[in-house]
Amino acid sequence: MTLAGARPGLGQAAEAVVVALARSGDDAAFGELVRRRQAPLRSLLRRLCRDAALADDLAQEALLQAWQTLPSLRSPAAFGAWLRRLAVNTWLQHLRRRPERTAAPAPGTDSPPPLVSSAPGDPSPRLDLDAALAQLAPLCRTCVVLAYQEGMSHDEIAATTGLPLGTVKSHIRRGSGQLRARLQAYAPSPGGPLPAEAGTPVTGACA
């Protein structure tokens, strides 16, 4: 995928306009879309796969698919959701190629990351939601991340992942329950709310 350099005016144009130009084969316009969307796309994939190098590779793969299939996008306004779906599907395809990654690590095989961490200069331990997420099975983690960090509904997650709606709900219920159990073990007081460092709420529907 070879993209032309930036063109004056594209940086200030509405995304729907840039998408429309890219759909017509304007590689400079697609380059502008990559500039805008690449960082959040990588961030999402890093939360899903817990591997920065793999996430970068998957992001490049998703962007290449986007470049090749962009003419099929009917509505320029739907570009963000469409690109996210491509990214999630790229991750799921990777899991299908590596079936051993679909399960959580077996007890005793690898030491799980600690659930507490301290920032430099801060002696107090903090709950590490990322470490807790890393201990979930990949499909369960995917549904939890899409629900609580991407703000997607159960129906949207089912449509994006191709999983049955009941499976999505089960993953979210199971995942949120496991996260709460793990994080509450480090809460400052029994029964108290999780501190702000724990990130977005984990109550709700994934077991």
Secondary structure as GFF3:
##gff-version 3
##sequence-region A 1 207
A	DSSP	three_ten_helix	10	12	.	.	.	ID=ss1
A	DSSP	alpha_helix	15	23	.	.	.	ID=ss2
A	DSSP	alpha_helix	27	49	.	.	.	ID=ss3
A	DSSP	alpha_helix	52	69	.	.	.	ID=ss4
A	DSSP	three_ten_helix	70	72	.	.	.	ID=ss5
A	DSSP	three_ten_helix	76	78	.	.	.	ID=ss6
A	DSSP	alpha_helix	79	97	.	.	.	ID=ss7
A	DSSP	three_ten_helix	99	102	.	.	.	ID=ss8
A	DSSP	beta_strand	116	117	.	.	.	ID=ss9
A	DSSP	beta_strand	126	127	.	.	.	ID=ss10
A	DSSP	alpha_helix	129	134	.	.	.	ID=ss11
A	DSSP	alpha_helix	138	144	.	.	.	ID=ss12
A	DSSP	pi_helix	145	149	.	.	.	ID=ss13
A	DSSP	alpha_helix	154	161	.	.	.	ID=ss14
A	DSSP	alpha_helix	165	184	.	.	.	ID=ss15
A	DSSP	three_ten_helix	196	198	.	.	.	ID=ss16
###
